[in-house]
Amino acid sequence: MQIIIHKSARTLTLVKDGALLFNCRIALGSRPQGAKRMQGDGRTPEGSYFICLVKEAGKYGRSLGLSYPNPQDAQTAYAEGRIDERTLENVQAAHAERRRPPWGSPLGGEIYIHEGGAETDWTAGCIALETADMDVLFPYWPQVESVLILP
């Protein structure tokens, strides 16, 4: 099962074996153009991630934490001198072990799919849904193998 997020269309789609199970409108970070590069840039990441943390009652309701930064995000940042080798290695190890990557690096972190409304782009980089849409999506999280975020 996979979640596919199309940033330009502001949609989240849940797919299983090529079949559409669910589709809804989303809101993104306050600066939605382009991929997330650093903490505080207001952008939503682009790439392939997995759910690494689940909150049944967070600041913005039910929340599914994503494995941002992934190894590709970290490799790009390392090549550009934005993170050190230790941070790169920590991100790579977390990904290999399917656990939460370090969220305290200059790349930022704590990117969630969460409740809070999807009328306008308002998050710090997360993907926000209406509560009724999270009612549908949340029970599927244990079956979701990947989250693909497209431009």
N, C-alpha and C positions, 0 to 999 in steps of 0.2 A: 504494500500500500504506500502511496506517495502523496504528499501535499505539493502542489505546484502553485507558486505565486507569480502572477504577471504584474509587475509593478506598473507598467504603462497603462494597463487596463484596470488596475485596482481590483483584481480578483484573486481569490483563493479557491483552488479546485482540489478536491479529494478524489484520487483515482485508485482503482484496484484492478489489476490485470487488464488495463486499458479501458475499463468501463468507468464512466463518470458516476460518482456516488453523491457528490455534493459540490455546490458552487455558491460563493457569496462575495459581496462587496467588502473591501478592506480600506483602511487608512494606513498611511505610511509615515515615515519621518518627516519633519518639517522642511527638509531639503531633499525631496525624493529623487532628483536627477542624479544618476551615477551611483557607483558602488560606494559603500562605507569604506573609509580609509583610516579614520582615527576617531578616538573618543571625542564626543562633543560636536561632531560635524553634522548631526541631524539627518544623516543618510541611513537608509535601509540597505543591508548587505545584498550582494548578488553572488550566487554560487550554489553549491550543494552542501547541505547541512543535515544534521540529525537532531532529534529531540534529546536533550541531555539533562533536563530538569523539568519537573512538573510541580506546579503549585495549584492546589485546589482553591486557595483563597489568598491571592496576593494583593498588592496595592491596586492593581487594575482588574481584580477578579481572578478567574481561572486563567492560568498562564502556562504556556509550553515554551521552555527555554531552548534556544537553538545553539548549536555548537559553533558559533562565531567567536573568534576567528577560526577558519579552517586552515589546513596546511597551505593551500594556494594563497589565501589572504596573507598568511605569515611569511611565505617565501617571497612574495612581492614586496612586502614591507621590509624584510631583511635585505633584499637586493637594493632597495632604495635608502637603506641606512636608518629606517624609522624604528626598528627593533634590533635587539642584540641576538647573538647566536643562542643564548640560553632560552630566551623567550620562544624563538623558532623551534628549538628542540622540545620545549614543554608543550607547545601547540601540537606538534607532530605526534608526540607520545600520547597526548589526550585523545587525539583523533584515532590513533591505532587501537586504543583501548576502549573506544566509544564512551568516553567520559567527558565531563564539562572541561573545556579549555580554560586557560587562565584568563580571567575577565578583568584583571587589573593592569593590563599592559597599555601602552600608548594607542593600541588599535581599538580599545574599548571592548565592550562585551555586554552581557546581560541583555541580549536581543531576544525578545519573546514574541510569540503569537499570543495576544491577550484580549480581554474584553475592554470596553471603554468607548465604543462608537466608531463608525466608519464614514461619517458624513464629510469630513475634511481631514487633510493630512495634519497631524498634530503631535505625533509621538517623537521621542528622541532618537528613533531609528527602528523601533519595533513595528510589528504588524498588528493593527487593532481591528477587532470585529465587533459586531453588535452582540449583545448578550444572547439573543435568540439563536444566532448563528453558532456561537460557542456551545450552546446547548446541544447542537447537532454534532459538531466537530469533536468536542472534548472526549466523549466515550471511545473514539477511535484511536486515541494517541498510542496505546500499547502496540497497535498493529502497524504504525507508520514507520517505515524503514528509512525514508529520506524526505527532506524538504528542499525542493528546488526553487530558488528565487531567481527569476528572469527579469531582465531590464524592462 
